[in-house]
């Protein structure tokens, strides 16, 4: 039997009800992508790359899946669309749900529609803080640094604070 793929996914929402959108996204990941193995704490942070009144809630999950990275991306886009996300152009905007593949195994993928590891992971506190919760020793396959090391050397001054809501694998 083939060993399942392991992917770290970042979920984010800044349209109310933000926490409910994260819960729904988590459930759909479990249904359409694979078994959710770990879930980080939920964090709140200001939007990155654009202005919005509503801060984001973010969490990182580790999922085991039989899907390829490309098939996983296709499922992610379907989940986002089913939850109401409408992609408009290439800029950043408020959204019900955003799901990014941070890592897929230790693979490096460079396709026009899929870049793994996520190309801006090392620049984003809102992604590294929850990632370091569940994968502090995971080594970035290109930068050869752990999640904790990337977080320590980060220049992103944005504030990322723990949120009172808790997501668990049991909600799937």
N, CA, C and O of each residue as an XYZ file, in Angstrom:
688
protein
N       0.840     -1.195      0.000
C       0.000      0.000      0.000
C       0.877      1.248      0.000
O       1.871      1.327      0.722
N       0.495      2.206     -0.811
C       1.266      3.441     -0.941
C       1.145      4.291      0.316
O       0.062      4.438      0.882
N       2.271      4.845      0.740
C       2.307      5.725      1.905
C       1.535      7.014      1.589
O       1.721      7.593      0.518
N       0.668      7.469      2.512
C      -0.102      8.695      2.214
C       0.795      9.931      2.159
O       1.836     10.000      2.813
N       0.362     10.890      1.368
C       1.044     12.180      1.323
C       0.665     12.977      2.554
O      -0.444     12.852      3.073
N       1.596     13.799      3.017
C       1.328     14.678      4.155
C       1.477     16.122      3.695
O       2.477     16.503      3.086
N       0.456     16.910      4.004
C       0.468     18.320      3.602
C       0.103     19.197      4.789
O      -0.761     18.850      5.594
N       0.769     20.327      4.883
C       0.409     21.359      5.849
C      -0.374     22.418      5.087
O       0.107     22.985      4.106
N      -1.592     22.671      5.559
C      -2.484     23.629      4.917
C      -2.763     24.783      5.867
O      -2.979     24.574      7.061
N      -2.760     25.990      5.342
C      -3.112     27.191      6.090
C      -4.528     27.590      5.718
O      -4.836     27.771      4.540
N      -5.393     27.730      6.719
C      -6.760     28.206      6.511
C      -6.876     29.601      7.080
O      -6.344     29.880      8.155
N      -7.569     30.488      6.370
C      -7.785     31.832      6.852
C      -9.146     32.359      6.448
O      -9.694     31.976      5.413
N      -9.696     33.255      7.288
C     -10.971     33.902      6.985
C     -11.014     35.266      7.661
O     -10.570     35.420      8.799
N     -11.555     36.259      6.946
C     -11.798     37.556      7.591
C     -13.184     38.120      7.230
O     -13.402     39.331      7.273
N     -14.096     37.239      6.879
C     -15.491     37.627      6.691
C     -16.301     36.874      7.737
O     -16.165     35.659      7.880
N     -17.138     37.593      8.463
C     -17.929     36.957      9.531
C     -18.977     36.022      8.955
O     -19.561     36.317      7.913
N     -19.220     34.916      9.608
C     -18.630     34.451     10.861
C     -17.303     33.713     10.613
O     -17.302     32.556     10.191
N     -16.192     34.380     10.875
C     -14.853     33.878     10.557
C     -14.585     32.491     11.138
O     -14.136     31.589     10.430
N     -14.863     32.329     12.430
C     -14.565     31.057     13.090
C     -15.398     29.923     12.494
O     -14.901     28.811     12.317
N     -16.658     30.205     12.187
C     -17.515     29.187     11.568
C     -16.993     28.789     10.188
O     -17.068     27.619      9.815
N     -16.465     29.747      9.428
C     -15.883     29.419      8.131
C     -14.666     28.513      8.299
O     -14.475     27.592      7.506
N     -13.841     28.757      9.316
C     -12.701     27.868      9.561
C     -13.183     26.456      9.897
O     -12.631     25.474      9.400
N     -14.216     26.356     10.742
C     -14.762     25.040     11.101
C     -15.289     24.317      9.872
O     -15.033     23.127      9.690
N     -16.023     25.030      9.031
C     -16.568     24.418      7.819
C     -15.442     23.991      6.878
O     -15.491     22.907      6.297
N     -14.429     24.843      6.730
C     -13.277     24.496      5.888
C     -12.571     23.256      6.390
O     -12.189     22.392      5.601
N     -12.395     23.162      7.695
C     -11.762     21.993      8.299
C     -12.577     20.732      8.018
O     -12.017     19.695      7.662
N     -13.887     20.821      8.177
C     -14.752     19.667      7.918
C     -14.671     19.242      6.448
O     -14.614     18.049      6.149
N     -14.664     20.204      5.544
C     -14.597     19.881      4.117
C     -13.238     19.304      3.724
O     -13.159     18.455      2.837
N     -12.185     19.752      4.369
C     -10.858     19.168      4.136
C     -10.888     17.696      4.535
O     -10.392     16.841      3.802
N     -11.470     17.401      5.697
C     -11.578     16.019      6.145
C     -12.421     15.167      5.217
O     -12.163     13.975      5.050
N     -13.425     15.776      4.618
C     -14.336     15.058      3.725
C     -13.752     14.855      2.328
O     -13.911     13.784      1.742
N     -13.077     15.873      1.789
C     -12.687     15.852      0.378
C     -11.188     15.654      0.123
O     -10.787     15.295     -0.984
N     -10.362     15.889      1.151
C      -8.918     15.849      0.916
C      -8.251     14.686      1.642
O      -7.462     13.954      1.045
N      -8.557     14.513      2.909
C      -7.913     13.435      3.639
C      -8.106     13.566      5.137
O      -8.878     14.395      5.619
N      -7.388     12.729      5.853
C      -7.530     12.678      7.306
C      -6.727     13.799      7.967
O      -5.517     13.909      7.767
N      -7.405     14.620      8.745
C      -6.746     15.697      9.473
C      -6.058     15.090     10.685
O      -6.707     14.502     11.550
N      -4.734     15.237     10.742
C      -3.929     14.632     11.793
C      -3.662     15.587     12.962
O      -3.638     15.170     14.120
N      -3.467     16.850     12.650
C      -3.183     17.858     13.671
C      -3.828     19.174     13.275
O      -3.999     19.467     12.092
N      -4.186     19.969     14.291
C      -4.763     21.295     14.084
C      -4.063     22.248     15.047
O      -3.992     21.974     16.245
N      -3.549     23.360     14.536
C      -2.894     24.349     15.400
C      -3.936     25.142     16.175
O      -5.138     25.004     15.950
N      -3.463     25.959     17.075
C      -4.330     26.962     17.691
C      -4.814     27.907     16.598
O      -4.248     27.952     15.506
N      -5.861     28.656     16.902
C      -6.372     29.667     15.980
C      -5.769     31.008     16.394
O      -5.712     31.339     17.578
N      -5.324     31.766     15.404
C      -4.691     33.062     15.655
C      -5.417     34.159     14.892
O      -5.998     33.927     13.831
N      -5.369     35.359     15.458
C      -5.954     36.524     14.813
C      -4.828     37.463     14.404
O      -3.883     37.685     15.162
N      -4.938     38.011     13.194
C      -3.907     38.920     12.696
C      -4.519     39.909     11.707
O      -5.582     39.675     11.132
N      -3.818     41.007     11.534
C      -4.262     42.007     10.573
C      -4.097     41.449      9.155
O      -3.252     40.584      8.927
N      -4.897     41.938      8.206
C      -4.736     41.491      6.820
C      -3.323     41.794      6.321
O      -2.704     42.776      6.732
N      -2.834     40.956      5.448
C      -1.482     41.076      4.902
C      -1.604     41.419      3.426
O      -2.182     40.652      2.657
N      -1.067     42.560      3.025
C      -1.064     42.935      1.617
C      -2.245     43.770      1.162
O      -2.319     44.163     -0.002
N      -3.188     44.050      2.090
C      -4.324     44.912      1.750
C      -4.955     45.422      3.045
O      -4.647     44.927      4.130
N      -5.834     46.406      2.925
C      -6.504     47.003      4.079
C      -7.897     46.406      4.246
O      -8.616     46.204      3.267
N      -8.272     46.126      5.491
C      -9.611     45.646      5.807
C      -9.895     45.963      7.261
O      -8.988     45.959      8.093
N     -11.147     46.236      7.567
C     -11.570     46.496      8.943
C     -11.510     45.236      9.806
O     -11.271     45.310     11.011
N     -11.729     44.080      9.179
C     -11.839     42.830      9.926
C     -10.535     42.049      9.869
O     -10.040     41.756      8.781
N      -9.967     41.706     11.032
C      -8.753     40.890     11.039
C      -9.039     39.458     10.587
O     -10.185     39.010     10.565
N      -7.984     38.766     10.234
C      -8.083     37.365      9.832
C      -7.995     36.451     11.038
O      -7.348     36.775     12.034
N      -8.651     35.309     10.937
C      -8.389     34.166     11.796
C      -7.664     33.152     10.927
O      -8.048     32.916      9.781
N      -6.603     32.547     11.484
C      -5.819     31.562     10.751
C      -5.532     30.345     11.614
O      -5.408     30.440     12.835
N      -5.431     29.207     10.956
C      -5.005     27.974     11.598
C      -4.259     27.149     10.557
O      -4.469     27.313      9.355
N      -3.387     26.261     11.026
C      -2.671     25.342     10.143
C      -3.057     23.923     10.530
O      -3.150     23.589     11.711
N      -3.280     23.093      9.514
C      -3.607     21.691      9.754
C      -2.624     20.805      8.994
O      -2.123     21.163      7.929
N      -2.368     19.634      9.581
C      -1.617     18.588      8.902
C      -2.632     17.566      8.433
O      -3.427     17.061      9.225
N      -2.605     17.262      7.145
C      -3.551     16.307      6.576
C      -2.786     15.192      5.868
O      -1.786     15.440      5.195
N      -3.271     13.964      6.029
C      -2.769     12.821      5.277
C      -3.748     12.540      4.157
O      -4.959     12.497      4.374
N      -3.214     12.346      2.945
C      -4.096     12.228      1.794
C      -3.493     11.315      0.729
O      -2.273     11.226      0.591
N      -4.346     10.653     -0.007
C      -3.925      9.889     -1.168
C      -3.846     10.742     -2.420
O      -3.429     10.260     -3.473
N      -4.247     12.016     -2.319
C      -4.248     12.911     -3.479
C      -2.845     13.384     -3.831
O      -1.985     13.512     -2.960
N      -2.625     13.642     -5.110
C      -1.413     14.333     -5.539
C      -1.545     15.807     -5.140
O      -2.629     16.254     -4.766
N      -0.459     16.550     -5.218
C      -0.514     17.981     -4.901
C      -1.466     18.710     -5.840
O      -2.213     19.587     -5.407
N      -1.446     18.358     -7.109
C      -2.303     19.015     -8.092
C      -3.772     18.714     -7.823
O      -4.618     19.604     -7.907
N      -4.078     17.443     -7.495
C      -5.461     17.084     -7.171
C      -5.909     17.743     -5.872
O      -7.072     18.123     -5.729
N      -4.980     17.877     -4.924
C      -5.304     18.548     -3.667
C      -5.650     20.010     -3.937
O      -6.625     20.529     -3.395
N      -4.862     20.666     -4.766
C      -5.151     22.060     -5.116
C      -6.525     22.173     -5.764
O      -7.279     23.094     -5.449
N      -6.858     21.264     -6.653
C      -8.166     21.274     -7.298
C      -9.291     21.143     -6.268
O     -10.292     21.854     -6.354
N      -9.138     20.255     -5.312
C     -10.133     20.090     -4.249
C     -10.223     21.350     -3.385
O     -11.316     21.766     -2.997
N      -9.077     21.952     -3.088
C      -9.051     23.193     -2.284
C      -9.832     24.287     -3.002
O     -10.642     24.979     -2.383
N      -9.598     24.446     -4.290
C     -10.309     25.484     -5.046
C     -11.814     25.209     -5.060
O     -12.618     26.139     -4.985
N     -12.193     23.928     -5.157
C     -13.616     23.572     -5.102
C     -14.213     23.892     -3.730
O     -15.334     24.394     -3.641
N     -13.465     23.602     -2.665
C     -13.934     23.902     -1.306
C     -14.134     25.408     -1.151
O     -15.178     25.857     -0.678
N     -13.125     26.184     -1.552
C     -13.227     27.642     -1.441
C     -14.444     28.166     -2.195
O     -15.192     28.996     -1.678
N     -14.637     27.684     -3.408
C     -15.773     28.135     -4.229
C     -17.098     27.740     -3.575
O     -18.032     28.540     -3.537
N     -17.183     26.512     -3.062
C     -18.433     26.050     -2.434
C     -18.765     26.850     -1.176
O     -19.924     26.920     -0.766
N     -17.734     27.458     -0.560
C     -17.949     28.256      0.646
C     -18.173     29.736      0.329
O     -18.292     30.556      1.240
N     -18.228     30.075     -0.954
C     -18.572     31.441     -1.330
C     -17.432     32.304     -1.795
O     -17.643     33.470     -2.131
N     -16.217     31.766     -1.827
C     -15.105     32.596     -2.258
C     -15.175     32.844     -3.753
O     -15.349     31.921     -4.548
N     -15.038     34.107     -4.117
C     -14.994     34.508     -5.520
C     -13.644     35.167     -5.744
O     -13.320     36.172     -5.112
N     -12.870     34.601     -6.637
C     -11.540     35.154     -6.942
C     -11.693     36.256     -7.981
O     -12.250     36.044     -9.058
N     -11.182     37.448     -7.631
C     -11.262     38.601     -8.529
C      -9.849     39.087     -8.797
O      -9.235     39.705     -7.928
N      -9.327     38.820     -9.975
C      -7.997     39.291    -10.332
C      -6.913     38.622     -9.506
O      -7.089     37.515     -8.996
N      -5.779     39.323     -9.384
C      -4.626     38.740     -8.701
C      -4.341     39.389     -7.354
O      -3.448     38.932     -6.640
N      -5.069     40.440     -6.981
C      -4.801     41.129     -5.724
C      -5.424     40.429     -4.526
O      -6.227     39.508     -4.677
N      -5.045     40.875     -3.341
C      -5.594     40.337     -2.106
C      -6.912     41.030     -1.785
O      -7.096     42.207     -2.095
N      -7.832     40.289     -1.159
C      -9.135     40.832     -0.782
C      -9.677     40.035      0.394
O      -9.194     38.942      0.690
N     -10.683     40.588      1.062
C     -11.355     39.855      2.124
C     -11.981     38.596      1.540
O     -12.374     38.563      0.373
N     -12.067     37.548      2.382
C     -12.606     36.288      1.872
C     -13.180     35.428      2.991
O     -12.734     35.466      4.137
N     -14.193     34.646      2.605
C     -14.813     33.714      3.541
C     -13.802     32.660      3.972
O     -13.706     32.319      5.151
N     -13.058     32.155      3.010
C     -12.058     31.116      3.297
C     -10.925     31.226      2.296
O     -11.133     31.522      1.119
N      -9.739     30.985      2.783
C      -8.546     30.892      1.953
C      -7.799     29.671      2.463
O      -7.554     29.550      3.663
N      -7.439     28.776      1.571
C      -6.693     27.582      1.957
C      -5.452     27.516      1.075
O      -5.550     27.460     -0.150
N      -4.291     27.523      1.710
C      -3.020     27.460      0.987
C      -2.278     26.190      1.358
O      -2.294     25.769      2.514
N      -1.631     25.584      0.381
C      -0.725     24.471      0.650
C       0.623     25.082      1.024
O       1.277     25.714      0.194
N       1.037     24.890      2.279
C       2.336     25.397      2.720
C       3.439     24.420      2.334
O       4.450     24.801      1.745
N       3.224     23.146      2.680
C       4.166     22.076      2.343
C       3.375     20.875      1.847
O       2.239     20.648      2.263
N       3.991     20.111      0.954
C       3.436     18.838      0.491
C       4.584     17.850      0.576
O       5.497     17.873     -0.249
N       4.536     16.969      1.591
C       5.682     16.114      1.927
C       6.894     17.037      2.079
O       6.798     18.087      2.714
N       8.012     16.655      1.509
C       9.179     17.555      1.464
C       9.411     17.997      0.027
O      10.519     18.380     -0.348
N       8.343     17.937     -0.780
C       8.447     18.194     -2.218
C       8.665     19.670     -2.526
O       8.268     20.556     -1.769
N       9.307     19.897     -3.657
C       9.428     21.232     -4.246
C       8.699     21.153     -5.585
O       9.077     20.379     -6.465
N       7.650     21.961     -5.728
C       6.830     21.960     -6.938
C       6.807     23.381     -7.486
O       6.494     24.335     -6.773
N       7.143     23.499     -8.761
C       7.144     24.815     -9.395
C       6.382     24.732    -10.708
O       6.956     24.529    -11.778
N       5.073     24.896    -10.591
C       4.187     24.912    -11.750
C       3.554     26.296    -11.843
O       3.554     27.038    -10.861
N       3.012     26.656    -13.012
C       2.359     27.964    -13.126
C       1.236     28.176    -12.108
O       1.014     29.303    -11.666
N       0.518     27.095    -11.726
C      -0.623     27.226    -10.822
C      -0.344     26.745     -9.402
O      -1.196     26.889     -8.526
N       0.830     26.178     -9.162
C       1.122     25.611     -7.847
C       2.601     25.743     -7.514
O       3.468     25.236     -8.226
N       2.866     26.437     -6.417
C       4.223     26.605     -5.908
C       4.277     26.019     -4.502
O       3.575     26.493     -3.608
N       5.101     24.996     -4.296
C       5.270     24.368     -2.989
C       6.757     24.166     -2.774
O       7.441     23.658     -3.662
N       7.279     24.556     -1.604
C       6.595     25.212     -0.497
C       6.008     26.558     -0.918
O       6.419     27.160     -1.910
N       5.031     27.006     -0.126
C       4.390     28.283     -0.444
C       5.477     29.348     -0.581
O       6.304     29.491      0.320
N       5.496     30.098     -1.682
C       6.616     31.004     -1.962
C       6.785     32.167     -0.985
O       7.868     32.750     -0.927
N       5.753     32.526     -0.214
C       5.886     33.645      0.724
C       5.767     33.206      2.184
O       5.635     34.044      3.076
N       5.812     31.917      2.423
C       5.685     31.406      3.782
C       6.664     32.075      4.734
O       6.265     32.504      5.817
N       7.919     32.173      4.363
C       8.962     32.705      5.239
C       8.837     34.209      5.485
O       9.598     34.768      6.275
N       7.885     34.870      4.818
C       7.665     36.309      4.991
C       6.455     36.613      5.866
O       6.206     37.778      6.177
N       5.699     35.599      6.269
C       4.381     35.821      6.861
C       4.272     35.251      8.278
O       4.249     34.037      8.480
N       4.205     36.148      9.235
C       4.051     35.737     10.632
C       2.738     34.969     10.838
O       2.702     33.992     11.587
N       1.657     35.413     10.171
C       0.348     34.773     10.363
C       0.350     33.315      9.912
O      -0.504     32.541     10.342
N       1.293     32.927      9.052
C       1.411     31.531      8.621
C       2.419     30.767      9.473
O       2.189     29.609      9.821
N       3.528     31.409      9.807
C       4.585     30.717     10.551
C       4.222     30.438     12.004
O       4.628     29.411     12.549
N       3.464     31.332     12.646
C       3.112     31.099     14.049
C       2.274     29.826     14.208
O       2.639     28.968     15.012
N       1.160     29.667     13.471
C       0.413     28.413     13.635
C       1.178     27.194     13.103
O       1.025     26.096     13.638
N       1.992     27.370     12.070
C       2.788     26.255     11.564
C       3.764     25.766     12.633
O       3.931     24.562     12.828
N       4.406     26.709     13.323
C       5.363     26.343     14.375
C       4.670     25.662     15.557
O       5.308     24.925     16.308
N       3.369     25.906     15.724
C       2.586     25.198     16.764
C       2.649     23.688     16.575
O       2.871     22.942     17.528
N       2.449     23.244     15.330
C       2.311     21.807     15.087
C       3.511     21.199     14.354
O       3.637     19.976     14.293
N       4.382     22.028     13.805
C       5.541     21.506     13.065
C       6.783     22.360     13.314
O       7.384     22.867     12.366
N       7.174     22.526     14.585
C       8.308     23.413     14.878
C       9.626     22.955     14.264
O      10.490     23.780     13.967
N       9.785     21.662     14.075
C      11.040     21.119     13.563
C      11.000     20.755     12.078
O      11.985     20.261     11.531
N       9.851     21.003     11.424
C       9.767     20.691      9.987
C      10.741     21.594      9.242
O      10.779     22.804      9.469
N      11.525     21.000      8.356
C      12.561     21.758      7.644
C      12.060     22.169      6.263
O      11.650     21.338      5.453
N      12.107     23.474      6.022
C      11.740     24.026      4.717
C      12.677     23.410      3.672
O      13.894     23.550      3.790
N      12.134     22.730      2.648
C      13.000     22.000      1.721
C      13.921     22.868      0.856
O      14.899     22.356      0.313
N      13.642     24.136      0.718
C      14.525     25.021     -0.048
C      15.451     25.834      0.843
O      16.639     25.977      0.557
N      14.892     26.365      1.931
C      15.673     27.245      2.811
C      16.475     26.478      3.854
O      17.376     27.036      4.479
N      16.152     25.198      4.047
C      16.865     24.311      4.980
C      16.853     24.844      6.413
O      17.836     24.724      7.144
N      15.722     25.434      6.797
C      15.536     25.944      8.160
C      14.224     25.414      8.700
O      13.276     25.193      7.947
N      14.170     25.210     10.025
C      12.936     24.736     10.645
C      11.925     25.877     10.721
O      12.260     27.045     10.526
N      10.681     25.505     11.009
C       9.632     26.521     11.182
C      10.026     27.492     12.297
O       9.843     28.702     12.161
N      10.562     26.967     13.389
C      10.993     27.841     14.494
C      12.099     28.787     14.059
O      12.069     29.967     14.409
N      13.074     28.297     13.303
C      14.159     29.159     12.828
C      13.630     30.240     11.893
O      14.048     31.395     11.985
N      12.719     29.881     10.998
C      12.133     30.877     10.099
C      11.383     31.944     10.884
O      11.447     33.127     10.549
N      10.677     31.530     11.919
C       9.923     32.470     12.747
C      10.867     33.423     13.490
O      10.590     34.619     13.587
N      11.961     32.906     14.006
C      12.920     33.740     14.753
C      13.598     34.785     13.876
O      13.921     35.872     14.355
N      13.818     34.478     12.606
C      14.514     35.427     11.727
C      13.561     36.308     10.913
O      13.998     37.081     10.061
N      12.274     36.188     11.180
C      11.244     36.882     10.413
C      11.298     38.396     10.602
O      11.512     38.885     11.711
N      11.103     39.130      9.508
C      11.066     40.596      9.548
C       9.657     41.156      9.588
O       9.494     42.368      9.725
N       8.637     40.325      9.476
C       7.249     40.771      9.460
C       6.874     41.336     10.835
O       6.861     40.591     11.815
N       6.567     42.649     10.928
C       6.267     43.257     12.232
C       4.818     43.076     12.685
O       4.454     43.537     13.767
N       3.988     42.416     11.881
C       2.574     42.315     12.232
C       2.374     41.506     13.511
O       3.172     40.634     13.856
N       1.285     41.824     14.197
C       0.954     41.152     15.444
C       0.048     39.961     15.161
O      -0.924     40.065     14.413
N       0.379     38.840     15.765
C      -0.409     37.618     15.648
C      -0.725     37.170     17.066
O       0.176     36.828     17.832
N      -2.012     37.174     17.415
C      -2.395     36.834     18.787
C      -3.300     35.609     18.795
O      -4.065     35.374     17.859
N      -3.197     34.845     19.858
C      -4.012     33.639     19.963
C      -5.474     34.037     20.120
O      -5.793     35.013     20.798
N      -6.351     33.276     19.490
C      -7.786     33.519     19.504
C      -8.421     32.549     20.486
O      -7.911     31.448     20.692
N      -9.539     32.955     21.098
C     -10.152     32.113     22.137
C     -10.814     30.849     21.590
O     -10.956     29.871     22.324
N     -11.218     30.846     20.333
C     -11.868     29.670     19.771
C     -10.861     28.560     19.498
O      -9.720     28.838     19.129
N     -11.271     27.307     19.674
C     -10.393     26.165     19.474
C     -11.031     25.223     18.452
O     -12.205     24.870     18.567
N     -10.250     24.824     17.462
C     -10.680     23.830     16.482
C     -10.021     22.508     16.830
O      -8.868     22.480     17.260
N     -10.737     21.426     16.650
C     -10.144     20.109     16.907
C     -10.474     19.164     15.767
O     -11.373     19.423     14.967
N      -9.735     18.065     15.704
C     -10.001     17.039     14.696
C     -11.379     16.441     14.894
O     -11.966     15.926     13.942
N     -11.914     16.497     16.115
C     -13.217     15.915     16.419
C     -14.367     16.631     15.724
O     -15.477     16.101     15.666
N     -14.120     17.823     15.196
C     -15.194     18.590     14.549
C     -15.410     18.162     13.106
O     -16.289     18.690     12.425
N     -14.625     17.222     12.644
C     -14.707     16.797     11.245
C     -15.791     15.749     11.096
O     -16.026     15.256      9.992
